[in-house]
Amino acid sequence: MKLLEGKVAVITGGSRGIGKGIALMYAQHGANVAFTDIKIDDAALELEKELSSYGVKAKGYMSDASSFEDSEKTINEIHADFGRIDILVNNAGITRDNLLMRMGEQDFDLVMKINLKSVFNLTKAVQKFMLKQRSGSIINMSSIVGLRGNAGQSNYSASKAGMIGFTKSMAQELGSRSIRCNAIAPGFIETEMTEVLSEEVKSEWAKVIPLRRTGSIKDIANTALFLASDLSDYITGQVISCDGGMHL
């Protein structure tokens, strides 16, 4: 059963990691996929081919999610190319970790701009189309640290916590037009960012997770599939922690 047959999804930061995993999951379930990234390199072009192999339309767009002008231009292009937009996944993000005493203003501002301002940019750009359709699902990729904080990640935690507040506000603003807005808060997920960690470190993390394992990109993609599909059509304004029980 294909849960997203004929729908059009936009995924920011979609050419690698969690974004790529969501793009592939959506394509497998029949969605046409537009993904954005700061550059369209060989990996992005290869992803286009992989997505298209599922019989859907797929295209990558070079776009700076932290720029309002660029985001609006890209969303307009996508709508012109695909005809509609049913799903937006705000996934673009970076880290610039450091203790506050060593964190520079530039590192704080950059994380807030890319992680949080991008959510404003893309949501504002896409809402005009969803409002006309009177339907849509917006999914914001938050984090467990947006719920409980983390030493050395004050900028990242603040951006992800801000995303949660934005999610709940949009759920209230857009709900009357059948547009849903939810957030996913991943826990310890094995991605390119965690590959540098030793197996010993990963094992220690797993010990504090009730399910006794680290998460996979597929775990997040499954959650994003649920929130994009009609299976969750009475769910909005929620934060789903996909973390194996780390934050209880």
N, C-alpha and C positions, 0 to 999 in steps of 0.2 A: 504493500500500500504506500503510495507516494503522498506525503502529507502537504507538500507545497506545490502541487501540480499547477503550472501556468503562472505562478506568482513571480514578482520581480523583487530581488533583494539587493541592497547596497551594503557593502561591508567595508569600513575604513580600516586601513592597516591590514589589508586582506591577503597579501602575497606570501605571508609566512606565519609560522607559529599558530596561535589560537585562531587568528583571522582566517588563515588558510584552511584549517580544520573545519571551521564553520562553513566556509564557501563550498568545500567538497561535500559536506553533509547535506547542505541545501540543494546542491546540484543533483545528488543521488535521489533526492525526494522531489525532483521535478521543477525546482525553481530556476529561473533565469538569473544569472549572477553578474552584477557589476561590482568590482572591487577597486579600491583606491590605495595608493601608496605614494610616498614622497618621490619615488622613482619607479619606472617600469623597466626592470632589468630582465636578464635571461630567465631568472626564476619566475618572474611574473608572467612572461610570455609562455613559459612551459605550463604554468598553472592554467592559463587560458585554454590551452589544448586539452589539458586533463579534464577541466570542467566541461568543455564542449563534447568530450567523449561520452558523456551521459545523455547526449541528445538535447541539451539546452543551449541557450544563447549565453555567451560569457565574454566579458571584455574588461580589461584593466585600464584604469585611468590614472595618469600622473597628477597628483593633487596634494596640496599642503593643507591638511585638515585644520591647522591652527590659524589659517587665513580665512576670514569671512568671505572676502571677494572670491578667492579661489574655490572655496567650498560651494558657494552659490552657483558659480559658473559650471562647476563639475556636475552638480545635481541637475541643473537645467540641461546639460548635455546628455546625461544618463536618461532623463525623462524623454528627451527627444529621440534617443536611440532605441529605448525599450518600450516607450508608450505609456508606462505607468510605473509607480514605485509602491510596493506593498509592505516592504520590510526594510528597516534601517538598523544596522548593527554598528554602534559607535564603539569601535575597538582600538583605534589608534592610541598609542601611548608610549611613554619612555620612562626610564628611571634615572635619577642623578642622586644616588644615595650618599648621605654623609650625616654625621652628628651636626646639630644646629650650630654649635660653636665653630664648626669648620665649613659650614655650607655658605656659599656665596649667593648674593641676591640674584645673580643671573641664573643659577641652577634652580632656585625656587621659582622664579618667573617662567622659565622655559618649561618646566614640568606642568605648571598650572595652565600655561598657554596651550600646550599640545594635548594634555590629558583632559582638561576640563573645558577650556574655551572651545575646543573642537566640537564638543557635544552640543554646545549652544549653536555653533556655526551650522553644523549639519542638520540639526533638528529644526532650526528656523527655516533653513532652505527647503527641507523636504515637507514641512507641515502644510504648505500651500497646496501641494498636490494631494496629500492625504485628506485634507479638509474637503476638497472638491469631490474626492472619491467617497467620503464618509466611511473610511476604513483605513486600517494600517496598524502595524506593530513596530514599536521602537524599542530596541534592546540596548541598554548601556552596560558596558563591561567595567564593573567596579572591581572591588578586591576585598578580601578578608581584612586587609589593613585599613580599609575605609570604614570598617565596623569597629575595630578594636585598637587601631594604631600600631606603630612599630618603631622602636628606637632606631634612629638613623634614616628614617624614611618620612620625616615630617612633611616634606613637600608632596611626596607620592600619596601619603595617607590623606592629606588635606584635599588633594585633587579627587581622590576616589570617594571620600566622604561627601564632597561637594556634588559629585555626580549623583549620589543617592538622593540628596535634597532636590536636585533638578528633576530627577525621575519622578518623584512623588508630586511635584508641582505640575509637571506636564500631564501626568495621569489625571489630575483634576481639571486642567485647562482643556484637554482634548477629548476627554471621555464622552462628552455629549455627542461627539461626531463618530463614535465607535472606533476611536484611535486609542490603542493601548500602549502604555509605556512602563516597562519593567527593567530591573537591573539584575545582573548576575555577579555574585561575589566569589570568584575562584579562591581556593586555598593554595596549597603547595602543588602546583601543576608542573609536570616535567615538560619543559620546552627548551629551545635553544639557550635561553637565559640560565637555565639550571644545569645545563650539560657540564659546566665548568666545576660543579660540585662533585666531591668524591662520593663513592657508594656508601662510605661510612657516614658522611653527613646526611645523605638521603635516608639512610637507615635510622639515624637518630630522630629525624623529623617524623618518620613513619610511626615511631613509638608513641608520639604524643597525639596521633590521629586516631580517633575511635575505630575507624575501619582498618587501621593498621597498614595503610598503603598510601603512597603519594598518588595524586590524581594524574589523569592523562588528558591530552587535548580532546580526545573523543568524549570524555566525561562532560567537558564544557560544551562541545558541539551538540551533544544530545540535549542538554538543557536549553541551548539556543534554538534548537529545532522545535522543542515543545512550546517555547514562548512565541515563536514565529507562526506556529500552526493554529488551526481552529480548535485544537484540543485545549487551548488555554484562553478561549475567547471570553471568559468571564473573570480573567485575572488581569489586574492592572495596579500600578503603584507599589508593586512588591519587589523585595530584594531576595533572590534565591541564592542561598549560600551553597555553592557546589565545592565542598571542602572536606568531605569525609567525616564531618562532625567536629572539626577543629574549633569552630565558634558556636558554642551551645548556650 
